[in-house]
Amino acid sequence: MSQVNTDAQLPLRDGGVEPSGAPARSTPVGAPSRSDDPSAAGGAASQLLPQSADYVITSDLASVDGSPSRMASSSTSNVSQLRITEIFFSLQGETSRVGLPTVFIRLTGCPLRCTYCDTAYAFTGGESRSMAEILRQVSEYSPHYVTVTGGEPLAQKNCLLLLQALCDAGYEVSLETGGALDIGAVDARVMRVVDIKTPASGEVEKNLWRNLELLTAHDEIKFVLCDENDYRWAKEILGQHRLAEKCPVLFSPAHGTLNATQLAGWILHDRLPVRMQVQLHKLLWNNAPGH
């Protein structure tokens, strides 16, 4: 098999399940239905999403990538607001923390349009929330774990300060990112769950390969696989970059596209040092919004 070219830029899906009887979660504001076609929900990926003086959401990778110092040094007046699609209490549906009660903060906006995206309702809409409002709502659930997800959370420059504030508040914090934006300025206390987009995702050219050099044993890498070609490609990337020596690696079948049993068989046959995962929230709540 020919070596995969990683000179070009390479980039969660996230998941949670809200138990019945849980405290009421926030209702998404102006959000499209989850059943909306991702290609239609966000329009052209080059267009900027709704802005204000307090937050910036962009679908232009160049305007965010490579600017961690600008994100970290913004003035207080420019970092007090974030665009939020929803905040809810659920069970973690993915990663090594699967099954753990977790508060999810879903930020609005994403520069990617993956073929299997199941959160197209977070491309646009949402509502402007202050950092204090977000922290107050999170505290109402008294959680141990908090996950910041999207959309693509790093597309909002104020995300870095939110992650820091959550860590300062004593939570175990994870970030779910599509892997197209620089993760270097993320607080070291945060577990970074970084996607590597496969050929069938439609966004493989957006992968930011230099992110791999920044990963530590505290982080995780995730591949969402759509078919056997994706699997073989991911297997080659796994070996080429010695990913299993960096941090835990997750292989996940794209829901409704790749048979999970088939993927399990491939992993066992090839003796891969990866964790296979299925999305718990889809098994329990059929991918309803807020889970």
C-alpha positions as CSV (number, residue, x, y, z in Angstrom):
1,M,0.0,0.0,0.0
2,S,1.4,3.4,-0.9
3,Q,2.3,5.8,1.9
4,V,-0.4,8.3,2.8
5,N,0.6,11.9,2.1
6,T,0.5,13.9,5.3
7,D,2.1,17.1,4.0
8,A,-1.4,18.5,3.4
9,Q,-3.5,19.7,6.3
10,L,-5.5,16.9,8.1
11,P,-8.8,17.8,11.2
12,L,-16.4,14.5,17.2
13,R,-18.4,13.7,17.0
14,D,-19.7,13.8,20.3
15,G,-22.2,11.8,22.2
16,G,-24.4,11.8,25.2
17,V,-27.5,10.3,26.5
18,E,-29.9,12.1,28.8
19,P,-31.6,9.9,31.3
20,S,-35.3,10.3,31.8
21,G,-36.1,12.4,34.9
22,A,-32.8,14.4,34.4
23,P,-32.9,18.1,35.2
24,A,-34.3,20.1,32.3
25,R,-31.7,21.1,29.7
26,S,-31.6,24.3,27.8
27,T,-33.6,24.4,24.6
28,P,-31.7,25.1,21.4
29,V,-32.5,28.5,20.1
30,G,-33.3,28.9,16.4
31,A,-31.6,25.5,15.7
32,P,-32.6,23.5,12.6
33,S,-34.0,20.0,13.0
34,R,-31.4,17.2,13.4
35,S,-32.9,15.6,10.3
36,D,-31.8,18.6,8.2
37,D,-29.3,17.8,5.4
38,P,-25.9,18.9,6.5
39,S,-25.1,20.4,3.1
40,A,-28.2,22.5,3.3
41,A,-28.1,23.5,6.9
42,G,-25.0,25.5,6.8
43,G,-24.8,26.7,3.2
44,A,-21.4,27.3,1.8
45,A,-18.6,26.5,4.3
46,S,-16.8,29.7,3.4
47,Q,-19.6,32.0,4.8
48,L,-19.2,33.5,8.2
49,L,-21.8,32.6,10.8
50,P,-23.8,35.2,12.8
51,Q,-21.4,37.5,14.6
52,S,-21.5,40.0,17.4
53,A,-18.9,42.2,19.1
54,D,-18.6,39.6,21.9
55,Y,-18.0,36.4,19.9
56,V,-16.6,35.3,16.6
57,I,-17.7,32.1,14.9
58,T,-16.1,31.3,11.6
59,S,-16.2,28.7,8.9
60,D,-13.0,30.0,7.4
61,L,-10.2,27.8,8.6
62,A,-7.5,30.3,7.8
63,S,-9.0,32.9,10.1
64,V,-8.7,30.5,13.1
65,D,-5.9,28.2,12.3
66,G,-2.5,29.3,13.6
67,S,-3.9,32.1,15.8
68,P,-3.8,30.6,19.4
69,S,-1.9,33.7,20.8
70,R,-4.7,36.0,19.5
71,M,-7.3,33.7,21.0
72,A,-5.6,33.7,24.4
73,S,-4.9,37.4,24.6
74,S,-8.3,38.8,23.7
75,S,-9.6,41.5,26.0
76,T,-12.3,40.7,28.5
77,S,-14.9,42.6,26.6
78,N,-14.3,40.4,23.6
79,V,-14.3,37.1,25.4
80,S,-17.3,37.3,27.6
81,Q,-19.7,35.7,25.1
82,L,-20.0,32.5,23.2
83,R,-22.6,31.2,20.8
84,I,-24.3,28.2,22.4
85,T,-26.6,25.6,20.7
86,E,-27.4,23.7,23.9
87,I,-26.2,22.7,27.3
88,F,-27.5,19.3,28.7
89,F,-26.7,16.6,31.3
90,S,-26.3,13.1,29.9
91,L,-24.2,10.0,29.7
92,Q,-21.0,10.2,27.7
93,G,-21.6,8.2,24.6
94,E,-18.1,7.9,23.3
95,T,-14.4,8.0,24.2
96,S,-12.8,6.1,27.1
97,R,-15.2,8.0,29.4
98,V,-18.2,6.3,27.8
99,G,-21.2,5.9,30.2
100,L,-20.1,8.5,32.7
101,P,-22.6,11.3,33.7
102,T,-21.4,14.4,31.9
103,V,-22.5,17.9,31.1
104,F,-22.3,18.7,27.4
105,I,-21.7,22.3,26.2
106,R,-22.4,22.4,22.4
107,L,-21.0,25.4,20.7
108,T,-22.5,26.7,17.5
109,G,-20.7,26.7,14.1
110,C,-18.4,24.4,12.2
111,P,-16.2,24.9,9.1
112,L,-16.5,21.2,8.1
113,R,-19.3,19.4,6.3
114,C,-18.7,15.7,7.0
115,T,-20.8,13.2,5.1
116,Y,-22.0,11.5,8.3
117,C,-22.5,14.6,10.4
118,D,-25.3,14.1,12.9
119,T,-25.2,17.6,14.5
120,A,-26.0,19.8,11.5
121,Y,-28.5,21.6,13.7
122,A,-25.4,23.2,15.4
123,F,-24.1,24.7,12.2
124,T,-26.1,27.9,12.7
125,G,-28.5,29.5,15.2
126,G,-27.8,29.1,18.9
127,E,-27.8,32.0,21.4
128,S,-25.2,34.3,22.8
129,R,-24.4,33.4,26.4
130,S,-21.9,34.9,28.8
131,M,-19.2,32.9,30.5
132,A,-20.9,33.4,33.8
133,E,-24.2,32.1,32.5
134,I,-22.6,29.0,31.1
135,L,-20.7,28.2,34.3
136,R,-23.8,28.8,36.4
137,Q,-25.9,26.4,34.3
138,V,-23.1,23.8,34.4
139,S,-22.9,24.0,38.2
140,E,-26.6,23.3,38.5
141,Y,-25.9,19.6,37.6
142,S,-23.0,19.3,40.1
143,P,-21.1,17.2,37.5
144,H,-17.6,15.7,37.7
145,Y,-17.2,15.6,33.9
146,V,-17.8,18.4,31.4
147,T,-17.4,18.0,27.6
148,V,-17.2,21.0,25.2
149,T,-18.3,20.0,21.7
150,G,-20.0,21.3,18.6
151,G,-20.1,21.9,15.8
152,E,-16.5,22.7,16.0
153,P,-15.9,24.4,19.4
154,L,-12.5,25.8,18.4
155,A,-14.1,27.8,15.6
156,Q,-15.1,30.2,18.4
157,K,-12.0,31.9,19.6
158,N,-13.5,32.3,23.1
159,C,-13.6,28.5,23.5
160,L,-10.1,28.5,25.0
161,L,-11.2,30.7,27.9
162,L,-14.2,28.6,28.5
163,L,-12.1,25.5,28.7
164,Q,-9.7,27.2,31.1
165,A,-12.6,28.5,33.3
166,L,-14.1,25.0,33.5
167,C,-10.8,23.5,34.6
168,D,-10.4,26.3,37.1
169,A,-13.8,25.4,38.5
170,G,-12.6,21.9,39.3
171,Y,-14.3,19.9,36.5
172,E,-12.7,17.1,34.5
173,V,-12.9,18.7,31.1
174,S,-12.7,17.1,27.6
175,L,-12.8,18.8,24.2
176,E,-14.2,17.1,21.1
177,T,-12.7,18.7,18.0
178,G,-12.7,17.8,14.3
179,G,-9.0,18.1,14.0
180,A,-8.9,20.9,11.4
181,L,-7.9,23.6,13.8
182,D,-4.8,24.1,15.9
183,I,-5.1,22.5,19.4
184,G,-1.8,23.9,20.7
185,A,-3.4,26.6,22.9
186,V,-5.9,24.4,24.6
187,D,-5.4,24.2,28.4
188,A,-3.1,21.3,29.3
189,R,-5.6,20.1,31.9
190,V,-8.2,19.4,29.1
191,M,-8.5,15.9,27.5
192,R,-8.4,16.7,23.7
193,V,-10.3,14.2,21.7
194,V,-9.1,14.8,18.1
195,D,-10.8,13.4,15.0
196,I,-8.7,12.2,12.0
197,K,-11.1,12.6,9.1
198,T,-11.1,9.7,6.7
199,P,-11.5,9.7,2.9
200,A,-15.3,8.9,3.1
201,S,-15.9,11.8,5.4
202,G,-15.4,14.2,2.5
203,E,-13.1,16.3,4.6
204,V,-9.8,14.4,4.6
205,E,-7.9,17.3,3.1
206,K,-8.8,19.5,6.1
207,N,-6.8,17.3,8.6
208,L,-4.2,19.4,10.4
209,W,-1.5,16.8,10.7
210,R,0.8,18.8,12.9
211,N,-1.8,18.4,15.7
212,L,-0.5,14.8,16.1
213,E,2.8,16.2,17.4
214,L,1.0,17.9,20.2
215,L,-0.9,15.0,21.6
216,T,0.0,13.5,25.0
217,A,-1.1,10.3,26.8
218,H,-3.9,12.4,28.3
219,D,-5.5,12.9,24.9
220,E,-7.4,10.6,22.5
221,I,-7.6,10.2,18.7
222,K,-10.8,9.1,17.0
223,F,-11.5,7.7,13.5
224,V,-15.1,7.5,12.3
225,L,-15.1,4.8,9.6
226,C,-17.6,4.5,6.8
227,D,-16.3,1.5,4.8
228,E,-13.4,-1.0,4.4
229,N,-11.4,1.6,2.4
230,D,-11.6,3.9,5.4
231,Y,-10.5,1.1,7.7
232,R,-7.5,0.3,5.6
233,W,-6.6,4.0,5.4
234,A,-6.9,4.4,9.1
235,K,-4.8,1.3,9.7
236,E,-2.0,2.7,7.6
237,I,-2.2,6.1,9.4
238,L,-2.1,4.3,12.8
239,G,1.1,2.5,11.9
240,Q,2.7,5.4,9.9
241,H,2.4,7.8,12.8
242,R,2.7,5.3,15.6
243,L,-0.4,6.7,17.0
244,A,-1.0,4.0,19.7
245,E,2.3,5.1,21.3
246,K,1.0,8.7,21.7
247,C,-2.4,8.2,23.2
248,P,-5.5,5.9,23.1
249,V,-6.9,5.5,19.6
250,L,-10.6,5.0,19.0
251,F,-12.2,3.3,15.9
252,S,-15.9,4.0,15.5
253,P,-18.3,2.8,12.8
254,A,-20.3,5.5,11.1
255,H,-23.8,4.9,12.4
256,G,-26.0,3.2,9.8
257,T,-23.2,3.1,7.3
258,L,-20.6,0.5,8.5
259,N,-21.7,-2.7,10.3
260,A,-20.2,-2.6,13.8
261,T,-19.7,-6.4,13.9
262,Q,-17.7,-6.3,10.6
263,L,-15.4,-3.6,12.0
264,A,-14.9,-5.6,15.2
265,G,-13.8,-8.6,13.0
266,W,-11.3,-6.5,11.1
267,I,-9.8,-5.1,14.3
268,L,-9.4,-8.6,15.8
269,H,-8.0,-10.1,12.6
270,D,-5.4,-7.4,12.3
271,R,-4.6,-7.3,16.0
272,L,-4.8,-3.5,16.1
273,P,-4.0,-1.7,19.3
274,V,-7.2,0.4,19.3
275,R,-10.4,0.7,21.2
276,M,-13.5,0.0,19.2
277,Q,-16.5,2.1,20.2
278,V,-20.1,2.4,19.3
279,Q,-22.2,5.5,20.0
280,L,-24.1,4.7,23.2
281,H,-26.5,7.7,22.9
282,K,-27.7,6.4,19.5
283,L,-28.3,2.9,20.9
284,L,-30.3,4.3,23.8
285,W,-32.0,7.4,22.5
286,N,-31.8,7.0,18.7
287,N,-29.7,10.2,18.3
288,A,-32.4,12.6,19.5
289,P,-31.2,16.2,20.0
290,G,-29.8,16.9,23.4
291,H,-28.4,13.4,23.9
